[in-house]
C-alpha cells in the first residue's frame, strides 16, 4: 500500500513583536485562549501592510497636540475587532483591557506606549 507523503508540522511558532515579550504558540495544551488567532491576523496585516495602506486613504484634520491614536491604529482596532466578531463599537471598551488584543495592536502590555510598525 502506497501512503501519501506526510509533512511534519512545527510544534511551536514564534510571533515577532519588537520591544514586547515573545509570544510562543504550541500545541501542547495548557491554558487555551480563543482569541490568539488575532495575532496571526495582525502578523499578516503587518507583512502585507493592509491597514497602513488603507489609513493613507484618509486625511486627518485633527489637531496634532490632541491626538492619542493615529488613524492607522483606529482603523486597525476596528478591523481587528470585526475580524474577532466584536461588531459593536462599545465592545472596544472591554477589548482595551484584553492582553491578546493589545498585543495584536502593537501595544506593550501594561504600558500606554504604542509600538510603530514601519
C-alpha positions as CSV (number, residue, x, y, z in Angstrom):
1,X,0.0,0.0,0.0
2,X,1.4,3.4,-1.0
3,X,0.8,6.0,1.6
4,X,1.0,9.7,0.7
5,X,4.0,11.6,2.0
6,X,3.2,13.5,5.2
7,X,4.6,16.8,6.1
8,X,5.6,17.3,9.7
9,X,4.3,20.5,11.3
10,X,6.4,22.6,13.5
11,X,5.5,22.0,17.1
12,X,5.6,25.7,18.0
13,X,5.5,29.1,16.4
14,X,7.0,32.4,17.4
15,X,5.4,35.8,16.7
16,X,7.8,38.7,16.1
17,X,6.9,41.5,18.5
18,X,9.5,44.3,18.8
19,X,10.0,45.6,22.3
20,X,7.5,43.1,23.7
21,X,7.7,39.8,25.4
22,X,7.9,37.0,22.8
23,X,4.7,35.1,22.1
24,X,5.1,31.4,21.5
25,X,2.3,29.2,20.2
26,X,2.5,25.5,20.7
27,X,0.1,22.6,20.6
28,X,0.9,21.0,23.9
29,X,-2.4,22.0,25.7
30,X,-2.4,24.0,28.8
31,X,-4.1,27.4,29.1
32,X,-6.0,28.0,25.9
33,X,-7.0,31.4,24.7
34,X,-9.7,31.6,22.0
35,X,-8.6,35.0,20.5
36,X,-5.0,34.0,20.0
37,X,-5.7,33.7,16.2
38,X,-5.8,37.5,16.2
39,X,-2.1,37.6,16.4
40,X,-1.8,35.6,13.2
41,X,-4.1,38.1,11.5
42,X,-2.0,41.0,12.9
43,X,1.2,39.4,11.7
44,X,-0.2,39.0,8.2
45,X,-1.5,42.6,8.3
46,X,1.9,43.9,9.2
47,X,3.6,42.0,6.5
48,X,1.1,42.9,3.8
49,X,0.6,46.4,5.2
50,X,-3.2,46.3,4.6
51,X,-4.4,48.6,7.3
52,X,-1.4,51.0,6.9
53,X,-2.3,51.4,3.2
54,X,-6.0,51.8,4.0
55,X,-5.1,54.6,6.5
56,X,-3.3,56.5,3.8
57,X,-6.7,57.0,2.1
58,X,-7.8,59.3,4.9
59,X,-6.9,62.9,5.6
60,X,-6.6,63.6,9.4
61,X,-7.8,67.1,10.2
62,X,-7.4,66.7,14.0
63,X,-5.0,68.9,15.9
64,X,-1.7,67.1,16.4
65,X,-1.3,68.1,20.0
66,X,-4.7,66.5,20.8
67,X,-4.2,63.1,19.1
68,X,-3.8,60.0,21.2
69,X,-4.3,57.4,18.5
70,X,-3.3,57.6,14.8
71,X,-5.8,57.0,12.0
72,X,-3.9,53.7,11.3
73,X,-4.3,52.5,14.9
74,X,-8.0,53.4,14.9
75,X,-8.6,51.5,11.6
76,X,-6.5,48.6,12.9
77,X,-8.5,48.4,16.1
78,X,-11.9,48.5,14.3
79,X,-10.9,45.9,11.7
80,X,-9.4,43.5,14.2
81,X,-12.5,43.9,16.4
82,X,-14.7,43.0,13.5
83,X,-12.5,40.0,12.5
84,X,-12.8,38.6,16.0
85,X,-16.6,39.0,16.0
86,X,-17.0,42.2,18.0
87,X,-19.5,44.1,15.9
88,X,-20.3,46.9,18.3
89,X,-18.0,49.8,19.0
90,X,-19.0,49.6,22.7
91,X,-17.2,46.2,22.8
92,X,-13.9,48.1,22.4
93,X,-14.2,49.5,25.9
94,X,-13.8,45.9,27.2
95,X,-11.3,45.0,24.5
96,X,-8.9,47.7,25.5
97,X,-8.1,45.6,28.6
98,X,-7.6,42.4,26.7
99,X,-3.9,41.4,26.5
100,X,-4.2,39.5,23.2
101,X,-5.9,42.4,21.6
102,X,-3.3,44.8,22.9
103,X,-0.5,42.6,21.6
104,X,-2.1,42.4,18.2
105,X,-2.4,46.2,18.0
106,X,1.3,46.5,18.8
107,X,0.8,47.9,22.3
108,X,3.1,46.9,25.1
109,X,1.1,45.0,27.7
110,X,0.6,47.1,30.8
111,X,2.2,50.2,29.2
112,X,0.4,53.0,27.4
113,X,3.1,53.5,24.7
114,X,2.4,52.1,21.2
115,X,4.9,50.5,19.0
116,X,5.2,51.7,15.4
117,X,5.5,49.0,12.7
118,X,7.1,50.6,9.7
